[in-house]
Amino acid sequence: MPTALFDKVEERLNSPDLRPRRVLDRCNVETIATTEFALDSLTNHGRLQQLGLGARIRTTYRPDDVCDPEVPDFANNLARFGEITGKDPTVWAGMLDAHRVRRAQFRAMGATATDHGTPTALTVDLAVTEKQALLDRALAAKLDPKGAELFRAQMLTEMAGLSVEDGMVMQLHAGVRRNTDPVLLSQRGPNLGADVPVRCDFVGGLQALLSRYGNSPDFRLIVFTLDETAYARELAPMAGYWPAIRLGPPWWFHDSPKGMRRYLDAMHESAGYYNLAGFNDDTRALLSIPARHDVWRREVCGHLAQMVAEHRLSLSSASELGEWLCYNAAKEAYRLP
């Protein structure tokens, strides 16, 4: 590729009209959310608050660093968690109190949602003694893979309970196996590629969580998956029944024209359009945001136009649904003003 092209790209990236906040203005972005881990200081979000940008640029509570016992330095992470919050994370109830403190601090920085990345959708609802035994083994680094899965599964149920308490919307991203290339993992470290979709059992996996909180008017769970086979078979009927569930948009590999159309075709008959969470793009590439949303709008309009052409929707209903799916649904799903 000619050097001149790289020079031109660098020149444009350094121009004032491509500064991040200017890009948000040009693309008419009302709200953008980052994700921070439970141990993050939130210093940058504090500065944004001081600049009056807290309602536009919000944080999201992503506590995987203290909810997944297989992350590096998990015991040290929990110790720091206790120092930050003034709670005792070596006791199950104290650990949950630490989450309450941090969630409140995140809400003060504009957070309306939490985010949880897990290999599966498994949830459990164990007795207190069983939960404490899991925590004790996790702190001693004595959990085997099955025990680690149980720990994550219980933490998802606990996070749902905390969402009932404080009203934060809970997001679950499941159905992906990460780091499948051992060479890449050894050379570059985790979470840098070789991730692939895998089957995910949502009916059985979420049973414990939904049995306890699925009918609560104060709970909302937005589910994302890379397992397309679960769309019509599991997720659409579940969203059609459980009042707590909203379906997140097609994610990652499926954030594409055909992926979006497959999603809409698979979901709408059983879930209904009003149980879809609209569109939010999951990207680190700021300049790709307008293009991604444009693709979503085009595919929504194409889907609805076909419904009108087949006399399955009136033009007025399709216009209303188009505005809902492209704008209002996301605001409602994430409880944004």
Sequence and secondary structure as in RCSB ss.txt:
>XXXX:A:sequence
MPTALFDKVEERLNSPDLRPRRVLDRCNVETIATTEFALDSLTNHGRLQQLGLGARIRTTYRPDDVCDPEVPDFA
NNLARFGEITGKDPTVWAGMLDAHRVRRAQFRAMGATATDHGTPTALTVDLAVTEKQALLDRALAAKLDPKGAEL
FRAQMLTEMAGLSVEDGMVMQLHAGVRRNTDPVLLSQRGPNLGADVPVRCDFVGGLQALLSRYGNSPDFRLIVFT
LDETAYARELAPMAGYWPAIRLGPPWWFHDSPKGMRRYLDAMHESAGYYNLAGFNDDTRALLSIPARHDVWRREV
CGHLAQMVAEHRLSLSSASELGEWLCYNAAKEAYRLP
>XXXX:A:secstr
  HHHHHHHHHHHTSGGGSHHHHHHHTT   EE  EETT   HHHHHHHHTT TTTEE  EETHHHH TTSTTHH
HHHHHHHHHHTS TTSHHHHHHHHHHHHHHHHHTT  EEEEE SS       HHHHHHHHHHHHTT   HHHHHH
HHHHHHHHHHHHHHHH  EEEEEESEE    HHHHHHH SSSS  EE    HHHHTHHHHHHHTT TT  EEEEE
S TTHIIIIIHHHHHH TTEEE    GGG SHHHHHHHHHHHHHHH GGGB       S GGGHHHHHHHHHHHH
HHHHHHHHHTTSS HHHHHHHHHIIIIIHHHHHTT  
